[in-house]
Amino acid sequence: MDSFPLSVEATLHRQRLFDGMARAVAAKGYGTITITDIVREASVSRRTFYEHFATKADCLIALYESASHNALKVLRSSIDPARGWQTQVEQAMEAYLGCLASHPVLMRTLFVEILGLGATGLAARRRVNQEIADFMCKVINAAEGSSILTNDMAVAVVGGVNELVLQLIEQDRIQDIQSIATTTGVLIRAVVGAQSAKDRDL
């Protein structure tokens, strides 16, 4: 982790490396790319690569976290407290998924190749999934005035969203990604509605 903010030049080089990694992975798959492939796509030197990352795995994890956090910022900034939680969640997911779809080269990296890192990649993915689940719980439970959406329920919804995204990637249908936001809204309303009915029956 950097101890000090990166200089403008270092920030530019880091972004080039992210872009280079994404393009190399999209072209050849993470398992077969080399650092030479990455720096060629990034138009930087091997020395520059090693100034930022020790291994190609470090670069992939950093790319994943940077892209995911940018998308999460879009998700959080799309909240409109004046609207009901159903609309808030659906609009936030539309914004989040739209952000991902606007960077199609990254999609396979974020949802498929990251798992090629084994436990390290899975842990990074789980951290991002948990942030989305936390967001859902915060918005819905605040609106309902109770902890009606549990963490397990929210994580299950996020897992379902990820599976739908993976299907679109496999089918080369990323352009249809916004349809998942509607499905997510329907699923969450069903989950919350079922829990509300259960609570009333207690």
N, C-alpha and C positions, 0 to 999 in steps of 0.2 A: 504494500500500500504506500502511496506517495505521502511524504511528510509535509510537503509544501505544494501549493498550487502549481500546476504546470505552466510553463511559459507559452506564449502564443504559438511559437514554432513547435514546441513539444506537443501541444494539443493538436496541431494540424497533422503532425506525423502520426500521432496515436489514432486519429480519425482515419487517416489514409490506410493504416494497418488494419483497422476494423473493416474498411471497405474492401481492402485486398483479401482479407480472410474470408469475408462473405462471398466474394466473387469466386475465389479459389474453391471454396467448399461447394458452391452451387455448380461449378463446372466439373469437379472431380470427386467430390465426397471427402469428408474429413479424414477418413482412414488412409487415403492415398496421397493427400497433398503433403508438400514439404515446405519448409521455411523459404526455400528458393521460390516456390510458387507464390507464396504470400507476398514476398517483397517485390516480385515482378509485377503482380497485380496492383500493388500499392505504390509502385514507382518510388521506392525508397531502398536504402542499402541494408544489407544484413546487419551491419553495425547498428543502424537505427533500430532495427527490430530488437536486438539484444539490449539496447538502452531502455526498452520498455517492458520486454517480456523474456523470461528464461526459456520457455518452451512454447510450442504451438498450442498446447493445451491451455496454458495460461492466457494466451491471446484469445482463444475461443471463449473461455469463461468470461473474460473481461468484455468481449463483444456482446455476449449473451446478457450480462448484467446491465451494460450500458443501454442496449436496445430495449430491454424489458422495462427498465426504470423510466426511459423516455415515454414508452407507451403508457405506463402507469401514471405518469404525470398528466397525460392527456385524459386518462380515465377520471382522475380526481378533479381536474379543472372543469370537467363538463357537468359537474353537479349543479342543479338548480333547486335550492331548498324550498322554493315556492311551489314546487310540484310534488305530487305524491311519490312515495318511494318506488312504486311500480314504474313510473315514467322515468324517475331519476336513474334507476338501475339499468333500464333498457337503453336510455340515451347514453349513459356512461359506457356500456358495453359496445354500443354502436361506434362511439368515438374510439375506444380502445382497439376494437377489431379493424376499424378503418385505418388507424395509424399503422397497424401491422401490415395490412394489405397494401398500403402505399409504398412499402418497401419489400416487394416480392422476392428479391434476391436473399433477403434475410429470413424469410419464412421457414425454409427447410432447415436452416441453421438453428433457429429458435425452437422448433418443435420436433425435429428429428435428429440432427447431427449432435446436438448437445448430449443426448443419451449415450453416444458412442464413447463418452468419457467415463462411463461406469458410475461408481458411487459419487464421484465429484460432480459430474454433470447432473445426476439425479438430485443431489442436494441443492444445487443452484436452482434447478427447476422448481423444487418444492418451496424454496424461499419465495420465489415470485408468485407461485400459486397461493401461498399463505397470505401474501399481501393483498391479492385480489379477494380472497375469502374474508379477510379482515375488513376490507372496504364494504363488502356486501352486508356483513353483520352490523357494522357501524351505522350504515344508512337505514337499513330495515328496522333494526331494533330501536333506534332513536325515534323513528316515525311511529312504531307500534307501542313504544313506551314499555317494552319488556324484551327479555332475551328470547324472542320467539324463534329466531334463526340461530341455531347452534353452530359452533365451528365445524363439527363433523358434517352437518348438512351443507354448509357453504363450500367446504372442500369437495364434497361429492359433486356439487353443481359445477365447480371449476374443472374438476376432472372430466365431467361430461362435455364441457365446452372444448377442452383440449382434444378430446377424441373426435369431436365434430370437425375441428380445424384440421386434424391429421387426415381425416377422410377427404376433405377438400384438396389438401396437398397431394395426396395419392391419386386423386381423380383429375388433377390439374384444373381445379375449379375455384381458385383463390378469388376470382371476381365475384363469387357468390357468398363471400364471407359475411356480409352484412345480415344475411338471413339467419345466422346463428344468434344474433342479438335478440331477435324476436323469439326464437326457440328458448333462449335463456330466460327471457321474461316470463314466458308461459310456464316453464319448469319451476322457477322460483315462486310464482304465484300459487302453483299447485302445492309446493312443499309448505309454504307458509299457511295456506288455507287448510291443509290437512292438520298441521300442528295446532292451528287456532281451534279447529273442530275438536281435536283431542283434548285440548285444555278446557273447553267448555263442558265436555262430558265428565271431567274429573270431579 
